[in-house]
Amino acid sequence: MEVESSVMGTQSPKFALPVDSDHKATEFRLFSIAKPHMRAFHLSWFSFFLCFVSSFAAPPLIPVIRDNLNLTATDIGNAGIASVSGAVFARVAMGTACDLFGPRLASASLILLTAPAVFFTSMASSPISFLLVRFFTGFSLATFVSTQFWMSSMFSPPVVGTANGVAGGWGNLGGGATQLIMPLVFDIIKNIGAAKFTAWRIAFFIPALFQTLSAFLILIFGEDMPDGNFHGLQKSGEKPKDKFSSVFYHGVTNYRGWILALTYGYCFGVELAVDNIIAEYFYDRFNLNLHTAGIIGATFGLANIVSRPGGGILSDVVAKRFGMRGRLWTLWIVQTFGGVLCVILGQVNSLTASIAVMILFSFFVQGACGLTFGVVPFYVTQFPYFFFFRSLGVISGMTGGGGNVGAVLTQLIFFKGSKYSKETGITLMGIMIICCTLPMTLIYFPQWGGMFCGPSEKKATEEDYYMSEWSSKEKDKGFHQASVKFAENSRSERGKPDSVTRPSDETSPPHV
């Protein structure tokens, strides 16, 4: 149900975009910077992009860094694992922080806390110090959670997949951009006159500086929710403060969140693993120079400019016809085919074929990431009063953390040391993608169904699902009102054939 800003009451803010009853935008206008919806979009993806650049600034310079610090293959593998392992816990913590304090303050704080680690990379003098700076820099990848939370708070169900996909995809683009940026910055500094072992150190000041600036932009120009920041809404009484125990409990007890954490581990987790090894893989296997290997490696990450957004858009398009069941089927098909392409990538022996398969692989594995977060916003079963998702941050953090767990396990098993060649590791990684995507078939929503069965015979409604965990005491206080609004706005997930009103809808909890 769409509410035009021009007809809202005098107490309601006016918006440049059309909004629903929750004041979430029902349209996604990519080239707009309208406050607050599109401004939040651009601040979130750009800050996440810069964190990605910082976190993966080292891999394209590894051939130089390893000579300077005398790094072994094991040292490089351990540093790669460290760069993504810290974010496992940081993402869950970030989810909780978003639930309690809002995405604006949570993301800006983490960016400022991790920026010094990027600066300190220039002072690394041993394998241990190099591992530590990569570990602490990797915490910044948890800004992905605040990005997805922010988009899910600003955009209505019919376009939330698109918003999440574009924001996440353009942020992940940093993993490819850094493959181009860092060698270029290194070459410029070296050509000015610096020795190569000095040039790579100076180069790290560039991503550190821009990462720091992004945090201040968020604090100055961002807003947590369509109607304002968390602190202001809490102070005015429009949004009560929630307890950590309630936020955490309702998140971790949702089995669907755990399944998506596993499957996301083998789309986004694989993407992180590939970001860490792809330039070195082409450099060593095909005897390329550093710049050429960096350009080829960059194409994998740069595909995010269209692949992950494409996944989010595809999720919304399919949902218009087939509802939530369509979202799930499309996610399973795309991610499984990505696994098949990963297997093929490890088997081809020519440079041209490897590049072609890698690009195809990137489109499918990154598209699966976008499709995943076309589903996540519908997992939460409770919302405190007025725009605030009680456990959305925790669910997003669990899913995002699962991505990092997948990256850690993949690199630990297949790309640490010399047990497997890079090509064998890539092949086995593809098999794991296929296997770990199968549990998706177990996801079921009583009001919409699952991949192999329809809605519950009890004719459950969206209101039944989203209101099920509210206590009578909480309902008496009116905390359930936003749940009712979200339930109404999510009826599109039934799919076109079942988009009409069900008889049980008439007994849904009314707005009170």
N, C-alpha and C positions, 0 to 999 in steps of 0.2 A: 504494500500500500504506500503510495508515493504522496508526499506532502510538499507542495510548492512553498518556497520560503516566503512568497508574497502574501500568502493567506494565513501564515502562522499568527498566533496571538502576539500581542504587544510585548509580552514577557519573553518571547522566544527570539533567539538570534536569527539574523538573516544570512542566508548562504548563497554563494554564487552558483552552486550546483543544486539540482533537484535532490531532495532527501526523502527517506522513509520516516516512519513514526519514531524511529530511534535517532533521527537526525544523521543517519549514515547516508553517504552519497549513493544514489542509484545509477549514476553515470560515471565513467572513468574517462577523463579528458587528459590525455597524455601530455599535451603541450600547454596546459594551463598551470598557473601557479596560485590558483585561487585559495584563499585562506578559509578554513583550516585544512580541508581534505587533501587537495593537491599539493599544498605546501608541505604537509607532513610526508606525502609520498616522496617528493624530491629530496627532502632532508634525510629521510631514512635510507633511500637507496644509495645516495651519494656518500654518506658517512660509512655505510657498510662496504661500499666499493673501496674506499680508502683504507679501511681495516683489512680488506682482502689483499690489497696491494702491499701493505706493510707485512702481513703474515707470510706472504709468499715472495717477498723481495729477494730472499736468499737463494732459492733453487736456480734461477737463471745465471747466477754468478758463482755457483758451486765450483766449476772448473778452476776459477781463480782462488776462491776462498780455501778450497781443499789443499792447494799448493802452499798457500800462506800459513795455514794452521796445521798442516800435515795431517789432514783428516783421512781416516781409512774408510772403506765402504761401510763398515759397521758404524763408525762415528756419524757418517752422513745419514744412514738409515735411522739411527737413534734420534738424531736431531729432527728428522722428518716426522717421526712418531711423536716426539715431544711437542712439535708445533701444532698438532691437532688434539693431543690427549688432554691438555689443560682445559680446553673448551668444552669437554664432556661435562664436567661439573659446573663450569662457568655458565653454560647454557641453561641448565636446570635452575641455578641460582638466579640467572637473569630473568627467567620466566616468573619466578616468585617475586622478584623485585618489581617487575612490570605490574603484576597483580596488586602489589601493595603500594607502590610509589608512582607508577605510571611510566610509560616507555620513554618519555622525554628525559627525565632525570636519570633513569636507569642507564640508558644508552650513553648519554653524555659523560656520566661518571666513569663508566667502564673505559671509554675511549681515552679519557684523561689519565686514568690509572695505568693503562698499558702503553701509552705513548713513550714514556721514559725507556721502556725496554727496547723500543726501536732505535732510539738514540744510542743506547748502550751497546747495540750490536757493533757499532764502529770501534768499540774498545775490546771486542772479543780477542783473546790471545791464546786460547787452548780449546780442545774439543769440548771440555766441560762447560766453559763459559759460553761457547757458541750454542751448545744445547740449551743452556739456561735462558739465554735471551730469546731463542726461538720458542721455548716453552711459554714464557710470560707474554710474548707478543701474540701468541696464538689465542690467548684469552679474549682478545678483541673480536674474534670470530663469533663470540656470543651475541654480538650486536645483531646477528641474523634474527634472533628470537624477538628482540625489541622491534625490529623491522616488520616481522610478520604480525606481531601483536598490534602494532600501530595501524597497519593496513586493515586488519580484521575489526578494529575499533572504529575505523573511519568509513568503510565501504560496506554496502548492503549485500546480502547473500547472492543476488544475481550477478554481481560484478566482483565479488571478493576474491574469486580465483584469479581473475585477470590482474587485480591490484597486487595480490601476493606474488603472482608469477613474475610480473614485470619488475617489482621492487627487488625480489630475491634474485632474479636473473641479472638485472643490471648491476646489482651489488657483487654477485659472483663473477661478473665480468672483470673485476679487479684481478682475479687469478690469472686471466689471460693477458690483461693489459700490463701487468707487472713483468711478464716475460719479454715485453717490448721496451717498457719504460726503463727498467734497471740496466740492461745492457747499453741502452742509449745514453743514460746518465753517466754510466761508467766510462763509456768511450769519450764523452764530452770532457769529463774531468781529466781523463788520462791525456787527451790531446792538448789540454791547456798546459800540461807540464807535470802532472802528478805521476809518481810511480804507480804501477798497477796494484801493488799491495797497499798503497795509500788511497788510490782512487775508489776502490770498492768500499772502503770505510766511509769516506766522505759522502758517497752516494746514498747511504742510509739516512742522512739528514733530510733528504727531500721527502720521502714518505712520512717520516716522523713529524715534520712540520705541518704538512697538509692534514694529517690525522688529527693533530691538536686543534687546528683551526676549525675542523668540522664539528667538534664538540661545542665550541662557542656559538657556532651558527645554530645548532639545535637548541641550545639554552635561550638564545635571543629570539629566534623566530618560530620555534615549534610550539604546538599545543597538544596535550595528551589526548583529548577527546573533542568531538565536534562542539561541545558546549563549554570547553575550557580545560584548565589543568586540574589534576587530581586534588592538589592542595586547596584550590579555590572552591571546587565542588564539595569537598569534605567540610570546608569551613562554612559554606552556605547551607549545609545540611542536605544537599541534593544527592549526595553519595556518602553512605556511612563507611567508616573504616572497617576492613575485614580482618579476621584473625589469620595468622600464618597457618595454624593447625587446620582450619577449615579449607583454606586455599590449597594446601598441600594434599590433604586427605582426598578431596574430591577430584584432584588431578591424578594421583597415583593409583586410585582404585578403578579407573576407567580402562578396561582391558583393550579397548580399541587404540588407546594411546600407545600401549606397549607394542602392539602389532605394527603400528606405523613407525614406531621408533626402530624396529628391526628392519622393516622394508626400506625406510629412509637411509638406514646405515649402508644399504647397498645401491643407492643412487647418488645421494650427496656424499656419502662416505667414500665411494669410489671416485667421485670427482675430486675430492681433496687428495686422495692417494695419487691420482694421475697428475694433478698439479705439481706434486712433489717430485715425480720421477720422469715426466715426459720429456723435458728438455735434455736431461742427462741420457735418457734412453736413446734419443735420436743422435745425440752427440757421440756416444760410444758405439752404437750398433752400426751406424752408417758413415762414421768418420767425417762428420760435418764440423764446421767451425762454430764457435760459440754463438755468433750472431744469427747464423742460419738456423741452428738448432732452437734458438730462442724464438725465432719467428714461427717455426713450425709448431713448437709447443704452445705458442700464444694462440694459435687458431682453435685449440681445444677449449680454452677458457673464453675466448672472444665469441664463440658460438652462443654464449649466454645472452647476447644482445637480442637474439630472437628465439632460442630454443626453450629456455625456462619460461619466458613470457608466453611463448606459444603453448606450452603445457597448461598454464593457467587459463589462457583464453579457450583452449580446447575443452578443458574441464567445464567451464561455464556454458559453452555452446552445446556440448553433449547433454548437460544437465537440463537444458531447456526442453529437450525431447524425451530423455530417458531418466531424468532425476538423479538421485544419489547412486542408484545402481549403475547408471551410465558412467558416472565419475569413477566408480571402483573398477569397472571392467576396462575402461580406457587406461587407467593407471597400471593395471596388471599387464595388459597387452604391451604398452609402450616400454615398461621397465624390463619385461621378459625379453623383448626383442633387443633391447640395449645389451642384455647379457649375452645374447647370441653374437652380436657384433663385437663384443669384447673378446669372446673366444676366438673369433676370426682374426682380430687385430693381432693376437699373439702368435698366429700361425703364418701370416703372410711374410714374405722375405724381401720384397722389393720396396724401395723408398716410396715410389709413387703410390703403390697399392696401400702401403701403411698409412700414408697421409689421407688417402681417400676414405679408408675404413675408419680411421680415427675421427674424421669430421662427422661421418654418419653416426658413429658411436656417441659422439658428444651431443648430437641433437636428441638422441633418444634418452640417454641417461640424464641429461639436464632437463629435458622435457618432463621426465618422470618426477623430478624435484618440484616443478611447477604444478603438476597434477596432484602431488601429495598435499600441498598447501591450498588446493582447491577443496580438500576434504576436511582438513584439521579444524577450521572454524566451527564446524557443525558437531564436533565431538563433545564439547562442554555441555553439561546438563544443568548448570545453574548460573545465574547471573545476579549479583546484587543489584539493588535499585539504581536505575539510571546509568546506562551505558557500560557498566563495569562488569567484565566477565570474571566470575569468581575464580575459575581455574584455567582460563584460556592461556595465561602465561605459562603455567606449569605444563599443560599439554603441549604447547609450542616448544617449551624447553626440553621436555622429554623426547619429542620427535627430533628436534634439532640436535640434542645430545646424542641421540641414536646415530645420527649422521657421523658425528665425530668418533663414536665407538667403532662404527664400521670402518672408518679410515684408519684408526689405530690398529685394529685387528688385521686388516688387510695388509698394512705395511709391515706389521710385526711378523705375520705368517709368510708373506710372499716376497717382500722387498727389503728385509733386513739381512745384511751380510751377503754371503755368496751361495746360500743353500739352493736357491733357484736363480736361473737367469731371468732377466727382466721379461723376456718374451714368454717364458713358461709361467712366470708369476701373473702376467696379464691374462693368459689363457685360464688359469685356475680361478682368477678373480671373476671372470665371466661366468664360470660354472656356479660360483657362490651367489652371484646376482640372481641367476635363474632359480636356485633353490630357496634363497631367502625371501623371494617375492611370493612364494606359494601361500604363506599364512594369511595373505590378504583375503583369501577366499573365506576366512572365518569371520570377517567383519560383518556385523548385522545391526541394523537399526529397526526397532519394532514398528516405527511409523513409515519406513520407506523400504525395508527389506535389505537383502544382501545380494551378492553376485549370483547365487543359484536359487534364491527363493524370494517371494514377494513379501509385502507387509504382514504383520501379525494378523491372524484370523480374528483377533479381538478388536480389530479396527482402531488400533491405537492412533492417536493424533499427535501432532507436534507439541500441543499443549501438555499432553500426558507425559511426554518424554522430558521436556524442559522444565516441567513443574514438579517432577516426581520426587525430588530430593529437598523440596522446601518444606519446612516444618509449619505447622499451623500458626505458631507464634510469629514466625518470619512473615507469613502471609498477612497476618493481622497488622503488621507494621508496614505493609505495602512493598516489601522488598522484592516481591515476585512480579511486579508490573512490567519490568523490562523483559522478563522471560516470556510473558504473554506477547509482547510486541515482537520479539525475535521469532517466536513460534509462528506468528502470522506471516512474517516476512520470509520465513523459510519454507512455506508450503510449496514453493516452486520446485523443491527437491523431490516432490512426488512424481515429477515427469508430466509431460503433456496429457497423456490419456487419463491420468488420475488427478489432474489439477483442479477438477471441479470440487465443490464442497461435499464432504462426506457427511452422512447423517449424524455421526458422532461429533462433528464439528459444532453442531448446535448446542452441545452440552459442555463445550469448552469453557474454562474459567473466564469470566467477563473481565473487562477493564474496570477496576474499582479504585 
